[in-house]
Amino acid sequence: MTQPPSQQPPQGPPQGGFGPPPETPQPEAPGAQGSPYGAPPPLPPAPPTPQPGYGYPQQPGPYAQPGPYGAQPGPYPQQPPAYGAPTPGYGYPGQQPPQFPGAPVPPPPPSRNPFKGRPALMLGAAVAALLVIGGTVYAVTSGGGDDDKPAAGGTQTGPDLSAPPSSTGDAGEGGDDAGGGAAGADPDNLNEGRQAGEAKVLWSKDAPDAPASGAEANGMWITDKVAVKAAYKEVFAFRVGDGNTAWGPVAFPQKICAVTPQKSADDKIVIAYMSGASDRAKCNKLQVLDVNTGAKGWSGEVADGALFDSALSVELTLTGTTLMVGRSQSGTAYDLKTGAKLFDKVRYGAACFPAAFAGGARLIVVSSCGASTSTEHDEVQELDPKTGAAKWTRPIPKGWTVGRAYSVDPVVLYLTNKDKKSWNISTLKADGSFRSEVSVDESFAPVCGWAILERDLQGCQGVTTDAETLYLPTKATTGANEIVAINLATGKEKWRAKSPADESMMPLKVEGAQLIAYVEPSYDAGGQVVSIPVTGSGHTPTTLLKNPAAAADVENGFYSRAYDWVDGRFYLSTTRLSGRDELKEKLMLAYGK
């Protein structure tokens, strides 16, 4: 499928390792696909830990019908900017490519549903690429734990972070500049010409310097006091009301390589940074930070696991006061308050190696089992965050790969099947047993980042849940899209709401009886924050905040972005820095009334 002129990618992608790889076909998310919970093929042996009633249904459905629907686009698109050409000076210049380019091709004839007689929509061949991005099967080797723990006050082999940061500004100071941010709340006059009814840019901050190859700027944490952002080697903190520096910035000796997407109940986060600048450096240095004050907690180093199980890259997640650090084939849990090691999650059962973790209200692990054997499959477990004991184990049939966790409470999983070129969204009950699967004939388009070297289970925006409902955006080929509310008990559509503008609308979160959503900007209109009633018969969006049109080019110019809605303010930040000196990149903006 040829992209319209306004969405054609530039002739040359950004250099360095921080944009989408060139010519990597990626699928986009359609509606309900072949189910991994219908009539299964011969199943892998169940692990010894589950109790009766867990694992596969004992009475699989008898139908296993091929999907009745036509070919759909593939999953996981990154929505491109609506008009693709932000004003020069912000983000990457010119037209922006979608984060997951690649056109689907006609699929093979529908194949038999592997689990239980549910409709199966078939994907184009582009879905195969997702299996590299969304869920890699790791080599069969022994995953070993380690006894090292980053205890408070313990010996460090890396630089001592107890010294004051080298960047301007100490923790607790409230200057007007935040290490790369221009002084003043609106230095670029983004509110100039603001129209009646429009909100305003409360403050904006320029991005710090980054290497020519680019740099990551992952993480954004908002409290009632501060908005905190990590970028390259620094963590910045801005006062939510006026954007003045709240503390820091805190500088790290090497680039930040991983962060906890969550913050703890007492507003702590964990930053991982590289052990050095060489090609052999590892992402194994940890530092706890208080986002309200910038005060440092314990710091330490993550040891490698067994053979082929290194900390070259790690993923961090928080569940209560447990920090889970995932390596390539194992994980180690630490007490967030003390740094004491709680447990190792290593190889178990029939050659099952932990491949990815997801945290928050629950701690979930996806393991790769029996790789390169006839019983190769994934398994999903919920772990006790204090002991690491498996509360339940859910094997996934051979051929199906868990790519993302849209939610951990309730557990909502996105799965793909490379051979059948199909996908599925399934929900599990509190005990790990099957609850439902999405059976909506639709092309969905949550915004999911790259996960090339490991699974990034929680790397999606534009999808949210409450206890009973999953909210997904549809893909808009032209004009407005819709948000579809899906009943988690049945997998069927409850209602849908159309975007109030000719731009895509993405669900953010549920607050009380309202779904909060972000309507993306166009070339001449700012974005919007809207609320949609989740109960009753009416689901018309109501505008809560209409961003100024004068700042639309900036709002639309982020190459990749994170966003949040907290206490009536909308926050938007970049997740990648281009490193190009000739560009004026924005790090973060805050909107409000």
Secondary structure, DSSP 8 states (H G I E B T S, - for coil): ----GGG---SS--SSSSS--TT-----B-S----TTSS-SS-----SS--TT-SS-SS--S------S--B--S------SSS---TTSSSSS----SS--------S----SSSS----BB-TTHHHHHHHH-----------------TT---SS--TTS--SSS--TT---S--SSS-SSS-TT-TTTT--TT--EEEEEEE-----TT-EE---EEE-SSEEEEEETTEEEEEETTT--EEEEEEE-SS-EEEE-SS--TTSEEEEEE-S-SSTT--S-EEEEEETTT--EEEEEE----STT---SS-EEEEETTEEEEE-SS-EEEEETTT--EEEEE--BTTTEEEEEEE-SSSEEEEEEESTTSTT-EEEEEEE-TTT--EEEEEE--TTEEEEEEEEETTEEEEEEETTTTEEEEEEE-TTS-EEEE------B--EE---SSS--TT-EES-EE-SSEEEEEB--SSS--EEEEEETTT--EEEEEE-SSSS-EEEEEEETTEEEEEE---SSS--EEEEEESSSS----EEEEE--GGGHHHHTT-SSEEEEEETTEEEEEESEE---TTS--EEEEEEE-
